[in-house]
């Protein structure tokens, strides 16, 4: 019966697209990385964009 129980999943922290626009200077001119599209979701959700770009999909 233990094999029939599905273990609970816990949300994972994700980020949006990282590109050169995510780098901005701070007050002293040093580069800072910003990420305005952070979200929580299912741990397998981050694999979906990789599959979309796959030739096999």
VEXGU-77803 format. One line per 10 residues: their letters; for each residue z, y, x of N, C-alpha, C. Coordinates in Angstrom, 2 decimals. Layout:
REM residues N
A	Z:Y:X:Z:Y:X:Z:Y:X; ...;
This chain:
REM residues 57
XXXXXXXXXX	0.00:-1.20:0.82:0.00:0.00:0.00:0.00:1.26:0.86; 0.53:1.17:2.07:0.56:2.37:2.92:-0.84:2.88:3.24; -1.83:1.98:3.29:-3.20:2.40:3.58:-3.84:3.18:2.46; -3.26:3.14:1.26:-3.82:3.84:0.11:-3.32:5.27:-0.01; -2.35:5.63:0.78:-1.78:6.97:0.69:-2.54:7.90:1.62; -3.03:8.99:1.07:-3.75:9.99:1.86:-2.75:11.00:2.39; -2.77:11.21:3.69:-1.83:12.17:4.27:-2.24:13.59:3.88; -1.26:14.44:3.65:-1.58:15.83:3.27:-2.24:16.57:4.43; -3.11:17.49:4.09:-3.72:18.34:5.11:-3.04:19.70:5.07; -3.02:20.35:6.19:-2.40:21.66:6.29:-3.47:22.68:6.65;
XXXXXXXXXX	-3.36:23.89:6.15:-4.40:24.89:6.42:-4.49:25.23:7.91; -5.70:25.57:8.33:-5.95:25.98:9.70:-6.37:27.45:9.72; -6.14:28.10:10.83:-6.53:29.50:11.00:-7.95:29.55:11.55; -8.85:30.28:10.88:-10.25:30.39:11.29:-10.60:31.84:11.58; -11.72:32.02:12.25:-12.23:33.36:12.52:-13.68:33.43:12.07; -14.18:34.64:11.90:-15.57:34.83:11.51:-16.48:34.76:12.73; -17.65:35.31:12.59:-18.62:35.31:13.67:-18.16:36.20:14.82; -18.12:35.66:16.02:-17.80:36.48:17.19:-19.11:36.95:17.81; -19.26:38.25:18.00:-20.45:38.83:18.59:-20.05:40.08:19.36; -20.98:40.75:20.00:-20.64:41.90:20.85:-20.00:43.04:20.06;
XXXXXXXXXX	-20.24:43.12:18.76:-19.62:44.15:17.94:-18.12:43.96:17.75; -17.58:42.81:18.17:-16.15:42.56:18.06:-15.38:43.12:19.26; -16.06:43.77:20.18:-15.39:44.35:21.35:-15.42:45.87:21.20; -14.23:46.48:21.28:-14.12:47.94:21.17:-13.17:48.43:22.24; -13.33:49.66:22.71:-12.40:50.19:23.71:-11.09:50.64:23.07; -9.99:50.47:23.80:-8.72:51.01:23.32:-8.61:52.47:23.78; -7.47:53.07:23.62:-7.27:54.48:23.98:-7.49:54.79:25.44; -7.32:53.82:26.32:-7.53:54.02:27.76:-8.91:53.55:28.21; -9.74:53.08:27.29:-11.08:52.62:27.63:-11.19:51.15:27.98; -10.07:50.42:27.93:-10.10:48.99:28.21:-10.66:48.23:27.01;
XXXXXXXXXX	-11.43:47.15:27.24:-12.01:46.42:26.10:-10.94:45.67:25.31; -11.12:45.66:24.00:-10.24:44.92:23.09:-11.10:44.07:22.18; -10.66:42.86:21.90:-11.36:41.98:20.97:-10.74:42.15:19.59; -11.57:42.45:18.60:-11.08:42.57:17.22:-11.71:41.46:16.39; -11.03:41.04:15.36:-11.56:40.00:14.48:-11.13:40.30:13.05; -11.98:41.01:12.29:-11.59:41.39:10.94:-11.73:40.28:9.90; -12.31:39.14:10.26:-12.57:38.09:9.27:-11.74:36.84:9.51; -10.45:36.99:9.76:-9.57:35.85:9.96:-9.15:35.32:8.58; -9.16:33.99:8.43:-8.75:33.41:7.16:-8.16:32.02:7.38; -7.46:31.52:6.38:-6.89:30.18:6.41:-7.76:29.27:5.54;
XXXXXXXXXX	-7.93:28.02:5.97:-8.74:27.11:5.19:-8.54:25.66:5.61; -9.30:24.76:4.98:-9.25:23.34:5.28:-9.75:23.12:6.71; -9.12:22.22:7.44:-9.44:22.03:8.86:-10.87:21.58:9.10; -11.55:21.01:8.11:-12.94:20.58:8.29:-13.94:21.67:7.94; -13.49:22.78:7.39:-14.41:23.84:6.98:-15.11:24.47:8.17; -14.48:24.49:9.33:-15.09:25.12:10.50:-16.27:24.31:11.03; -16.39:23.05:10.66:-17.50:22.21:11.11:-18.77:22.45:10.30; -18.66:23.02:9.13:-19.82:23.20:8.26:-20.91:24.07:8.90; -20.60:25.25:9.45:-21.67:26.04:10.08:-22.37:25.30:11.22; -21.68:24.45:11.93:-22.30:23.67:13.00:-23.32:22.71:12.40;
XXXXXXX	-22.97:22.09:11.28:-23.89:21.16:10.63:-25.12:21.89:10.08; -24.95:23.12:9.61:-26.08:23.88:9.09:-27.13:24.12:10.17; -26.68:24.27:11.42:-27.59:24.56:12.52:-28.15:23.28:13.15; -27.65:22.14:12.73:-28.07:20.87:13.29:-29.46:20.49:12.78; -30.27:19.93:13.66:-31.61:19.49:13.26:-31.53:18.25:12.36; -30.44:17.51:12.43:-30.29:16.29:11.64:-29.86:16.57:10.22; -29.32:17.74:9.94:-28.78:18.04:8.63:-29.89:18.34:7.64;
